Amino acid sequence: MILEFILFFCIGAVAGLLAGLFGIGGGALIVPALIFTLNHFTLNSVWTNHIAIATSLATIIGTSLSSSWMHNKNHNIEWSILKKMVLGCIIGTIGGTYITPLIPGVWLKWIFVIFMIYVGSQFVFRTRQVAHNHGKEVVKLNTSIFIAMGGIIGLFAALVGVGGGVLVVPFLKKFGIGMRKAIGTSAAFTLPVAIGGTIGYIISGWQVMPLPKYCVGFVYVPAVLAIMLASIPMAKVGVHIAQKISVDKLIKLFGLFLLVLALKLMIS
């Protein structure tokens, strides 16, 4: 039990740092790490993947609250845009928790990989052009576009157990939002994704019997507590680092993060 707690705590520390730095939820790290840890040290269940995804989303609630609070203090959240995206996000996230079994995981994986390679390459090799792309397109976008995009990102996030930040940041950058504001807005966006996804997985998990001990629906409570114990303070550290480094470097680091994540998915 002690080794399990230490592993969960370490997962939370790294995930929290990345969440604050890049405006993500941390699920891209948490889900595979949880699957490994649960299979080898804790649970031996046919529902391990579902439990890992649901637990990841539950931990993102705390991480997102922490990083969003810090980003808001630095005036890096575009609330007008966020409000438009949240409606679609909630619908998409809850829907995603129910249609997970209907979509071949390999399709989702390769669509995600291709997207991350494309965007990551753009951010790494065209840093200056991307960093200074502060056009006025964002004010011309119809509200329905933001709602639809929020729904798509929420759906995808629920399917794979991430906060959606790896999609939100490139989307906002595409329409002229500065990198720090894109990251801050993305951090806040992951909160409704995490709440909606967690509720959906708790409800859908109640319909499955039996589930391992300490599970509330598909959410494994001990992992949530241990991960959040580290991720909440480390998210604040990540935000602090993001404020200190230059925009060009921040964009390049985010691009490298996407490329590494894509490579990890390709070989997994």
Protein Blocks (a to p, Z undefined) as FASTA:
>chain_A
ZZmmmmmmmmmmmmmmmmmmnopnhlmmmmmmmmmmmmmmmcccfklmmmmmmmmmmmmm
mmmmmmmmmmmmnopacfklmmmmmmmmmmmmmmmmmmmmmpcfklmmmmmmmmmmmmmm
mmmmmmmmmmmmccfklmmpcfklmmmmmmmmmmmmmmnopahlmmmmmmmmmnopafkl
mmmmmmmmmmmmmmmmmmmmmmmmmmpccddehiahjbcfklmmmmmmmmmmmmmmmmmm
mmmpcfklmmmmmmmmmmmmmmmmmmZZ
